[in-house]
Amino acid sequence: GHVEIAVRAASLNFRDVVHVKYLKEKNLPFIPCSDCVGIVTRCGRNTNLKPGDRVCPLFFPHWDTGRPSNPLALRGALGGANALEGGMTQGVLRERLEAHEKTLIKIPDYLTDAEASTLPCAGVTAWSALTDFSLDKLKPGSTILLQGTGGVSLFCLQFAKALQLKVIITSSSDAKLKRAKDLGADAGINYRTNAKWGKEAYKLSNGGVDVVVDVGGAGTLTHALDAVRVGGRIMMVGNLA
Ligand SMILES: NC(=O)c1ccc[n+]([C@@H]2O[C@H](COP(=O)([O-])OP(=O)(O)OC[C@H]3O[C@@H](n4cnc5c(N)ncnc54)[C@H](OP(=O)(O)O)[C@@H]3O)[C@@H](O)[C@H]2O)c1
C-alpha cells in the first residue's frame, strides 16, 4: 500500500515557522512543513495509485474523514510537534517521500501544484470553520469577522463570499485591506490604527457579527467578544496574538 512521491510544491503555514523557531539541536533531524503536492514515482504492492498521479498528503495522516473518532487520530500531524519529539511524522520539505496511499489524496487537474499545496492545513481549516462547525449560524447575508490576512483568513474570505456572506476583515496594513476588498471583503478595519476594532465590527454589522474566526487567541478574544452578536459563534482557531 505504500508509494513514493516526488515533491513538486510545498506551502508554508504559521505552524511551520513556529516549529523551526523552537527547534533544538536535540530534536534533529527534523523535516518541517506539512503541506505539499507530489507526483507518484513508484508504487509498492496492492496500491490503487499509479505512477504519474498527483497527490497531497493529509495533514493528519490518521484522520481521513468525518469527525475524529478518538484523540489518537489527531496525533502525528506532518512535520509537527510529534516529529520534534522524535516521532515518526517528519514533514514534506524534501525531494522525495514515502507514504501509505491511504494518507494521500488525488488532486483534480484544474488545480496547479502550488494551488493544491495550500489546501491541507489552511484550506481545510477554513472550510471546517465555516461549514462543519458554523453553518447553523450562517445564511446568505450573515456577517463574518476575519482577523488578519494570513492563509486561514484569506481562505475563509473566499469561502465566505461563495456562501454569500458579508465579510469584515482586519489587517495591520491598509494596502492588504485594499487587496482583501479586491477579493470581495465588504469592510476592512486596520487593527493597528483602531485599537477598538471589535467594537467597530459590531457597529458595522448592525448588532454584532454572526461568526468570528479567531486566529489571534489570547490577544484578540476580548475584541472578538466585543464584535459577536448574542447567540453568535467564535471559532477558536489560532494563537497569533
Ligand atoms: N486549529 C487548527 O487546526 C489550525 C489550522 C491552521 C492554522 N491554525 C492557526 O491559525 C493561526 C493563523 O494561521 P495562518 O497559517 O493563517 O497564519 P499566517 O498565514 O502566518 O498569518 C499571518 C497573518 O496573521 C495576522 N496577524 C498576526 N498577528 C496578528 C494580531 N496580533 N492580530 C491580528 N492579526 C494578526 C497578520 O495579518 P496582517 O498582515 O494582515 O496584519 C499576519 O500577516 C495560527 O495561529 C495557526 O497556528 C490553526
PDBQT file of the ligand as one rigid body, heavy atoms in Angstrom, charges set to zero:
ROOT
HETATM    1  N1  LIG A 301      -6.690  24.831  14.699  1.00  0.00    +0.000 N 
HETATM    2  C1  LIG A 301      -6.209  24.472  13.516  1.00  0.00    +0.000 C 
HETATM    3  O1  LIG A 301      -6.487  23.394  13.008  1.00  0.00    +0.000 OA
HETATM    4  C2  LIG A 301      -5.350  25.450  12.765  1.00  0.00    +0.000 A 
HETATM    5  C3  LIG A 301      -5.095  25.259  11.403  1.00  0.00    +0.000 A 
HETATM    6  C4  LIG A 301      -4.390  26.242  10.700  1.00  0.00    +0.000 A 
HETATM    7  C5  LIG A 301      -3.891  27.347  11.388  1.00  0.00    +0.000 A 
HETATM    8  N2  LIG A 301      -4.094  27.453  12.729  1.00  0.00    +0.000 N 
HETATM    9  C6  LIG A 301      -3.603  28.632  13.466  1.00  0.00    +0.000 C 
HETATM   10  O2  LIG A 301      -4.293  29.768  12.949  1.00  0.00    +0.000 OA
HETATM   11  C7  LIG A 301      -3.430  30.900  13.006  1.00  0.00    +0.000 C 
HETATM   12  C8  LIG A 301      -3.307  31.503  11.600  1.00  0.00    +0.000 C 
HETATM   13  O3  LIG A 301      -2.559  30.619  10.787  1.00  0.00    +0.000 OA
HETATM   14  P1  LIG A 301      -2.113  31.053   9.310  1.00  0.00    +0.000 P 
HETATM   15  O4  LIG A 301      -1.307  29.928   8.776  1.00  0.00    +0.000 OA
HETATM   16  O5  LIG A 301      -3.288  31.571   8.580  1.00  0.00    +0.000 OA
HETATM   17  O6  LIG A 301      -1.140  32.283   9.666  1.00  0.00    +0.000 OA
HETATM   18  P2  LIG A 301      -0.337  33.229   8.687  1.00  0.00    +0.000 P 
HETATM   19  O7  LIG A 301      -0.660  32.923   7.269  1.00  0.00    +0.000 OA
HETATM   20  O8  LIG A 301       1.085  33.214   9.113  1.00  0.00    +0.000 OA
HETATM   21  O9  LIG A 301      -0.996  34.636   9.055  1.00  0.00    +0.000 OA
HETATM   22  C9  LIG A 301      -0.231  35.720   9.422  1.00  0.00    +0.000 C 
HETATM   23  C10 LIG A 301      -1.140  36.958   9.478  1.00  0.00    +0.000 C 
HETATM   24  O10 LIG A 301      -1.910  36.989  10.675  1.00  0.00    +0.000 OA
HETATM   25  C11 LIG A 301      -2.147  38.326  11.041  1.00  0.00    +0.000 C 
HETATM   26  N3  LIG A 301      -1.777  38.606  12.421  1.00  0.00    +0.000 N 
HETATM   27  C12 LIG A 301      -0.591  38.442  13.004  1.00  0.00    +0.000 A 
HETATM   28  N4  LIG A 301      -0.622  38.917  14.263  1.00  0.00    +0.000 NA
HETATM   29  C13 LIG A 301      -1.889  39.384  14.451  1.00  0.00    +0.000 A 
HETATM   30  C14 LIG A 301      -2.544  40.033  15.517  1.00  0.00    +0.000 A 
HETATM   31  N5  LIG A 301      -1.891  40.331  16.656  1.00  0.00    +0.000 N 
HETATM   32  N6  LIG A 301      -3.847  40.365  15.360  1.00  0.00    +0.000 NA
HETATM   33  C15 LIG A 301      -4.497  40.090  14.215  1.00  0.00    +0.000 A 
HETATM   34  N7  LIG A 301      -3.913  39.502  13.161  1.00  0.00    +0.000 NA
HETATM   35  C16 LIG A 301      -2.624  39.158  13.291  1.00  0.00    +0.000 A 
HETATM   36  C17 LIG A 301      -1.296  39.206  10.141  1.00  0.00    +0.000 C 
HETATM   37  O11 LIG A 301      -2.169  39.778   9.172  1.00  0.00    +0.000 OA
HETATM   38  P3  LIG A 301      -1.888  41.239   8.603  1.00  0.00    +0.000 P 
HETATM   39  O12 LIG A 301      -0.542  41.180   7.968  1.00  0.00    +0.000 OA
HETATM   40  O13 LIG A 301      -2.992  41.472   7.639  1.00  0.00    +0.000 OA
HETATM   41  O14 LIG A 301      -1.924  42.184   9.775  1.00  0.00    +0.000 OA
HETATM   42  C18 LIG A 301      -0.328  38.225   9.505  1.00  0.00    +0.000 C 
HETATM   43  O15 LIG A 301       0.063  38.598   8.209  1.00  0.00    +0.000 OA
HETATM   44  C19 LIG A 301      -2.107  30.403  13.597  1.00  0.00    +0.000 C 
HETATM   45  O16 LIG A 301      -2.095  30.623  14.991  1.00  0.00    +0.000 OA
HETATM   46  C20 LIG A 301      -2.136  28.916  13.281  1.00  0.00    +0.000 C 
HETATM   47  O17 LIG A 301      -1.332  28.177  14.170  1.00  0.00    +0.000 OA
HETATM   48  C21 LIG A 301      -4.821  26.542  13.427  1.00  0.00    +0.000 A 
ENDROOT
TORSDOF 0
